[in-house]
Amino acid sequence: MSDDADLREAVRRLESEVDALHRRLDALEEATDREPTDRPSDPVASEAETGPSTDAPPPTDAEAARPTGPPGDESTATPESTAGGWTQVGDTQESGRDWELAVGVRWLGLLGALALVVGVVFFVRLAIERGMLGPLGRVAAGTVGGLALLAVGRYAATRRGYVRWGRIASGAGLAVAYFSIYAAYGFASYREAIGTPLWAALAAMTLLVGATAAVSIRDRAPLVAGEAFLFGYVTAYLSTEATTLVLTPTYALLLAGGLVAIAAVRSWSGLVVASVFATYAVVGFWLLDLDPPSWGVAVVTGATFLLYLAGSYALRRYDRFDDPLFRGGLVALTVSNGLFAALLLEISLLGLFAEPLVEGAGTVLVGLALAVFYALTDRPSVLHRHAGVPGRRDGTAAATSVVLLAVGLGQALGPFWTTVAGLAVVCLAVGLSAVDDAPAFRTGAHVVAVGVAGKILVFDAGDLAGFDAAEPLAALTGRPVAFALGVAVFYGLARWFAVREGSLHDAERSRKITVSAPYAAAATVIAVVGLGLELSGVGISVAWALFGVALLAVGLAGDRRGVRLLGVGVLGLATAKVFLFDTRGLDTVARTLSFLVLGAVLLAASYGYARTRADVDLGIDLPGGK
């Protein structure tokens, strides 16, 4: 029996050791997964990039700086390889070495590249002043020198392991070569001396940009690729000098399409997001400089919008949603694409149709397109189901579609009906989110609700007509009805969210505050302001006091602490008005009535609390009490 017990004990020890090893392995894998690999917005991330596959990966700058030697040679051993107290010293030396490399390689390299580019500019100026070489010789020298530096930088990054320095040198070489080619046409004296046509300069710059971008994608160098595409957009802007209307939008669409294609093989979300602004900016300059036909603007806008929807879909295949920069980039991509497309489509439709009723149609169309895009990506397609890949739901598209739909209707309607339409869009989005289990529509509804509440309080309060006994029908489209609708809808939504709190996602049902509370608070504020605008004098005090006690009664009857607190707040506001303003601004009769009503209401509220909340110990010891 003792042998069996020893055996079982040994097996348990082995199992515990294996579990410990598994835990350590999982921790190492998580640490490795958290390391950035393809983050174009962070220059430090490029140090982890590698070139084309070789027999062994090239060493990094830090590894190349370390001394090497045969195994067992302690003179060349790094502090990390020794035991005992050397580990902490090694960590300190390694962190110091990293800081030194960051300054010595990155910042000195960047400053050197900038100084080199500025030096080339001054060289061109000096060459012009002193007649050195000829215009063609200067352009050729600058282009060849830039290409040589570009090649040397790529060789250093991909073959020698000096990734940071190589990327910086490549970027400097690209800039020198690009501006040298640009000088052949951009400088009037060079253009006249060489006779450079615009198409030749555009073709040369396009060839340089395209080749550099292709090589950078192969080398996994997002910064160099981003610089190449930046020069590509500069070239697209320069193409507006051409007499044709087709060249500039075609060039911009080709650049956008290239970046979307890159998104299918590289998770460089930063480049795609930045290109949204660049592409729409080029289209905007094309619109301002060349005055293209409205139908052409609509076609280019639609094509650009669809391209970036495809780019957003392609980026969602990467499992990087734990990265806040990547997740934020996807949000910015969808929102900026929708806003720019709505603006340009609105301009083009107003040019095509002169009737005022069409105003806002472009914004509504983009909103509907985003909703359809969300519906198509909300569920896995047949291909995805067979491949075992989940659908790439774009919740930002759904939320943005709700906002654009409300904005478009507001553009087409008047002040009163804009409020009505906004409230209807909020209700529609909330209902749709419940029917189709699509919380993203609810997020858009929250945004629109904030806008509608602000419009009611800021604009409708002054722009819409108040109640007039001489023209009572005018109040149907005036301020009283707008405020009443806002109060009814927001209280109704607060009740809806309170009943369905369990079906909301975590952000909407926080432990501190639920999503129903802001809606109830907004309805209360709108009601208080509306009563203050429609009534005057003692009427305001009486109305506020009755409204507060009504809220308190509802909260006590339904055991809803939030509603009770709102009622107490309104009663406090009524009390402050009576004591601070009514005592001085009202006559004796009105002042007396104000105090009597307030006193009765407060006593009734106190009685209600005492009767329904008798189980609560207030900690008050009355004289003579037990």
N, C-alpha and C positions, 0 to 999 in steps of 0.2 A: 504494500500500500504506500509505503514511503517513496518508492521509486515512481509510482504513478503521480503522487503529489508533486514530486520534484519536476517531473516531466511537464505537468500542467502549469507549474509556476514558470518554467523556462519558456513554454509556449506563450504564456501571457506577457512575459517580458519582451519576447520577440515581436508580438503583436503591437505592444505599446511603442516599441522603437520604430516599427514600420509606419505606424500612424504618425509619429513625430516627423519622420522623414517625408511623408506625404504632405503634412502641413507646411513644412519648410519649402517643399517644391512648389506648392500652390502659392505661397507668399512670393517666391521668386518669380513665378510666371505672372502674377498680378503686377509686380513692380516692373517687369519687362513690358507688359501691355500698356502701362501708363506712360512709358517713355514716348515722346513725340517722334513721329516718323516723317509725316508729310505736311507739316504746318507751314505754308508759305509766308504767313504773316510774321513769323518769328525767325530772324536771321540766324539764331543759334541752332535752329533745327537743321539747317543745311549741313552742319558738321557730321550729322549721322547719315548723310546720303552716301551712296556708293556709286561707282561708275559701272560700266559694262562688266558682266561676270567674267572673272579671271580664275586662275587656279586657286588663288587665295584672296580674300578681301584686302584692299589696300589699307595700310595702317593709318590711324588718325594722326592729327598734328601732335597730340599729346604723346601718343605711342612712339611716334618717330623721334620725339625729343628725349625719350628715355634711353639710357645706356643699355646695351645688350651684351651678352657674353655667353660662354658655354654653361651648361647646367652645373650647379655646384659652385660657380665662381662667386663668392660672397662680395667681391669688390664691385660687382655690377648689379647686385640684387637690389630691388626697390624696397623701400620701407614696408610696403604692404606684404611682401613675401616673407618677412621675418616675424618672429613670434614675440609674445610678451608685450612690454611697454612700447616697443617700436611701432605698434599699430597706430596709436594716437598721434605720434610724431609724424608718421607717414601720411595720415589723413590731413594734418595741418600743412605739410609740405605740398601734398597734392592739390589742396584747395588753393594754396598760394600759387602753384604752378598754373592752375586753371585761370586764376585772375590775371596772371602775367601773360598767358597766351591770349586771353580775351582782349587785353590792351595791345599786346605786341602784334598779334595777327589781324584781329578784326578791325580795331579802330585805327591803327597805323595804316593798315591796308586800305580802309575806306578813305581816309584822308589823303593817302597817296594817290588813289584812283581819281579822287576829285581834283587834286592838284595837277595830275597828268592831263585830265580833260581840259581844265582851265588853261594849262600851258599850251595845249594844242590850239586853243582859241587865240591866245596871244601870239602864237607862232604864225597863224594865218594872218593876223593883223600886221605883224612885223614883216611878213613876206610881201604883203600888199604895199606897205610903205616903202620898202627898200628894193622892190622889184626882184626878189629872190625867186628863182625858178619861174615858171609860168603858172597861170591858173590851173591848167591841166596837170602840170607836175605836182602842184601842191595837193590837188585832190587825190592824185594817184599815190603820193607819199603818205598822206593821212590814211587813206583806205588800206593800203598794204600794211602800214604800221599797226593799225587797229586790228586787222585780221590776224597779224602775227601775234599780237598780245592776246587776242582771243584764243588762238590755238595753244599758246604756251600755258595760259590759265587752265584750259581744259586738260591738257596733258598733266599738269601738276595736280589737278583734282582727281583725275581718274586713274592715273598711272603711278603717281608718287605718293598719294595719300594726303597731300596738303589741300584739304577740301576747302577750308575757308579762304585761304589765300588764292587758290585757283579760281573760286567763284568770283572773288573781288576783281581779280585780274581779267577774267573773262568779261565781266560787266563793263570794266573800263575800256577794254578793247572794242566791245560792241558799240559803246557810245562814241569813241573816236572814229570808227569806221562809218557809223551812221551819219554823224554830223559832217564828215568829209564828203560823203556822197550828196548830202543835202546842200552843201555849199556850192556844188556844181550848178544848181538851179536856183537856190534860195538867194544867193548874192547876185545882184543885178550885173556887176562887173564881170563876175565869173560866167554868168549865163550868156552875156554878150560875147565874151572872149572865146568861150568853148563852143557856144551855139547849142547848149544842152536843151533838148525839148523836154516838156513836162513828162511825157509818157516814159522817156528813158530814165529820168530820175526816179519816178514812181516804181518802175520795173526793177531798178537796181536796189532801191530801199526795200521793196517787197521781197526780193530774192534773199537779201541779207537777213531780214526779219524772219522769213519762213525757215531758212536753213538753221538759224540759231535756235529758233523755237523747237524745231524737230530734234536737234541734237540735245537740247536741254531736257526735253521730255525723256529721251533715251537715257540720259545721265542722271535723271531724277534731281534736277536742279531747278526748283520752282522760282528762285529769285531771278536767275538769268532768263528763264522763260517769261517771267512777268515783265522784265525790262524789255525783252524783245516785243512782246505784245503792246507795251506802252508806246514804243516807237512805231508799231504798226498803226495804232490809233492816231499818232501824230501824222503819219503818212496819209491816213484816211481823211484827216482834216485838210491837209495840203491838197488833196484831190479835188476840193471844192473849187479850186482855181481852173479846173477843166471846164470846157463849154458844155459837156454832156451832163444830164441830170441823173444818169444811171450809175456812174462810176462810184460816187461817194457812198450811197446806201449799199451797193453791192459789196464794196470793200468792207464796210462796217459789219454787214451780215456774215461775210466770210470769216472775219475775225471772231465774231460771236460764235459762229458754228464751230470754228476750230477749238475754242475754249470749252464748248459743250462736249465736243468729241474727247478732249483731254479729260473731262470729268468722268468719262466712262472708264478710264484706265488709271487715273490718278485722283486722289481725294483732295485736290487743291481747291478747296471751296473759296479761299480768299481771292484767288485770281478770278474766279467766275463772278463773285460778288462785285469786285472792283470793276470788272468789264461791263456790268450792267450800267453803271454811271457813265463810263466812257462811251459805250455804244449809243445810248440815248442822247448823250451830249453831242456826238458827231451828227446824229440825225437832226438834232435841234439846230446846229450850225448850218446844216444843209438846208433846213427849212427857212432859216433867216436869210442866208446869203443868196440862194438860188430861186427861192419862191416856187417850189415845185407844185404841180397840181394836187388838189386835195385828195383825189383818189389814190395818187401815188404815195402820199403820206400815210393814208389809211393802210395800204398794202404793206409798206415797210414796217409800220408799227405793229400790225398783226403778225408779220413774220418774226419780228424781234421778240414779241411777247411769247409766241409759241416756242421759239428756240430756247428761251430761258426757262420756260416751264419744263422742257425736256432736260435742261441742265439740272434743275432742282430734282427731278425724278432720278437722274443718273447719280447724283451725289448721295441720295438716300440709300443706295445699295451698300454703303460703307458702314460698318459697325463702329461708329465713332461718336455716338450720341451722348456718351459720358463726358466728352470734351465740350466745355461751355463755348469755346471759340467756334468750334465746328457747328454746334447747334445754333448759336447766334448768327453765324454766317448764312445758314439755310433760311432762318427767319428774315434776315435782311434781304436775301435774294428774292424771296417771294413778294415781300411787301414793296420793295423798290420797283420791281418789275411791274407789279400791278398799278402802282401810282403813276409811274412814267407813261405806261401804256394808256391809262385812262386819260391823262392830260393830252397826249398827242392825238389820240383817237377823238377826243372831244373837239380839238381844234380842227381836225380834218372833216368831221361830220358837220360842224358849223359852216365850213366852207362849201360843203356839198349841198346842204339844205339851209335855206335862209329863214325858214319858219321858226319862231321862238319855241314852239312846242317840242322841237327836237333837242333843245338844250338839256344836257344831262344824260342823253342817250348813250354816249360813248362810255361814260362812267358805269352806267347800268350794265352795258354789254360786257365790259371787262369783269365786273362783279359776277355776272352770270357764268362767264367762262371759267372763272376761278372755282365757282361752286361745282360746275360740271367736272373740272379737273380733279377736285377733291372726291367727287362721287366715283370717278373712274379709278382713282388710286386708293380708295377707302377699303376695298375688298381685294383679296388676291385674285389675279387673273387665272385663267385655266392653265397657262404656261407656268405660272408661279406655283400653282398647286401641285402640278406634276413634278416640278423641280424642288418642292419643299421649301420655297422661299416665301416669306410673308409679304403682304402688300406694303407698299411704301407710302403710307398715309401722310398727306401734307396738310396738317391741321392749320398751318398758317394761311393756306389758300382759302380754307373755309371761313376763318375769322375775317380775313381781308375782304372776302366777297360780301359779307354782311355789312361791313363798314362802307364799301363802295356803293352797294345798293342803296343804303340810306342817304349817302351823299348825292348820288345821282338823282334820286327822287326829290331831294331838297333843292337841287339846281332847277328842276323842272316846275316846282310848285311854289306857291306863295308862302308867306311866313306862317300863317295858321295851319295850312295843310302840310307844310313841312314838319311841324310838330306831330300832327296826326300820323303822317307817313312814318316818321321815326319811331313812334310808339308801336305802330303796326309791324314794322320790321323787327323790333325787339321781341314782340310776342311771337311772330312767325319763326324767328331763329330759335327761340327757347323751345317752342313746340316741336320744331323739326329735330332739335337735338334729343328730345325725349323719344320721338317716334323711331328715329334711325340710330339711336345710341351714338350720336356724333357730338361729343362735348365741345369740339372746336367751334361749331356754330354758336354755342352758348358763350364762348369767350368773345366772339364778335358782338354778340348781343350786349354783353357787359360794357364794351367800349362805346357802342351806340347809345346805350342808356345813360352813360356819363355825359355824352354830348347833348342828348335831348334834355336832360335835367339842367345842364348849364344854359342851354338856349332858352328854356322856359324862364329861368330865374334872371338871366341877363338881358335877353332881347325881347321876349314876349311881354315881359313886365312893362316895358316902355313903348314897344312898337304897336302892340295890339290894343284895340279900344276896350275900355272898361264898360261896366254895365251902365246903360242909360235908359231911364224909365221912359223917355220920349221915343226911343227907338229900341224896343226890347228885342226885336228880331236880329238886330245887328250883333247882339251878344252871342248869337249862335256860332259865329265865326270870330269871336273876340277873346279877350283875355280870360273872362270867367270860365268859359268852356275849355280853353286850352289848359288852364290850371287844374280844373276838375278832372279832365282826362288823365293828366299826368299823375294826380293823386290816386285815382282809381287803378290805373295800370300798375303803378309801382307798389301799391299795397297788395294788389292781386298777385304780382310776381313774388313779393316777399312771402306771401302765404303759400304760393306754389313751391318755392324753394324750401320752405320750412317743412312742408309735408313730405317732400321727396329728398330730404337731406341725405339719406342713406345711399341714393343713387348718384350723388355728385362725386367728382374726383377730389383727391386730397387737398388740392389748392383751394377748393371752394368750401370745404368744411373743416377749416382750421379749428384747433381747440380753442383759440382765443375769440374768434369771430367767424360766423357763418356768412354765406353770400346773401342770405335773406336780410341780414341786419342793415347793410348799406341801402337796399331798396326801401325798407321801411323808414329809415332815417331820411332818405331823399323825399319820400312822399310826405313825411311830416313837415319838413322844411318848406316844400312847395305849398302845402296847405296853410302854414302859418303866414308865409309871405303873401299868398293870395288873399287871405282874410284881411291882412293889413292894408293891401292895396284897394280892396273893394269897400271896406268900411272905414269909419273914422271915429275919433273921440272915444266915448265910452263903449261904443259898439265893438271896437277892437278888443278891449279888455274883456268884455262879456263873452265874445266869440272865442277868444283864446282860452278863457277859463273853462267854458263848456267843452271845447275841443279836448283840452287836457284831461278833464274828468272822464270824457268818453273813452279816450285811450286807456286811461287807468282802469276803467270798468272792464274793457275788453281784455286787458292784460290780467286782471284778477280773475275774471270768469274762465279764461282759457289757460291760466297758470303759465303765462308767458312773460318772463322777466324783462325781455327786451322791450316789449310794448309798454309794460309798466314804467320802465325808465324813461321812455319817450314821453309818456303822459306826465310824469313828474317834471321833466324838463320844460314842457309847455306850460305847466302850472307855475313853475319858477319864473319863466319869462313873463307870464301875465302878472305875477306878483310884483316883479321888478318894475313893470310899466305902471302899475297902479300907484306904487309908493314913490316912484321917482318922477313920473310925468303927470299922472292924473291929478296929483295933489296941487300942481301949479297951473296946468293948462286947461282945466275944466272948471265950469261954474259949480256952484254949491250943490245943486240938484244932481248933476251928472256925477260929481265927485262922490256924493253920498251913495248913489246907486252903484257906482263902481266898487266901492268898498264893501257894501252889503252883499253884492253878488259874489265877489271874491271870497269873502268870509264864509258864506254859505257853501260855496263849492269846495273850499279847502276843508271845512269840517266834514262835509259828506265824503270827501276823498279819504280823510283820516279814519272815519268810521268804517269805510269799506276795507281799508287795510286792517283795522283792528278786528273786523269780523272774519275776514277770509284768511288772514295770516296770523291767527292767534297762537299757532304752534311755534312761532318764532320768538325766542327769548331775546328781548331788547337790552337786557342788562340794566334796566332802570328800576331803582328801589324807591317807591313812593313812600312818603311819610305815613306811618301807621300801618303800612302793609306788612304781610307775613314774610 
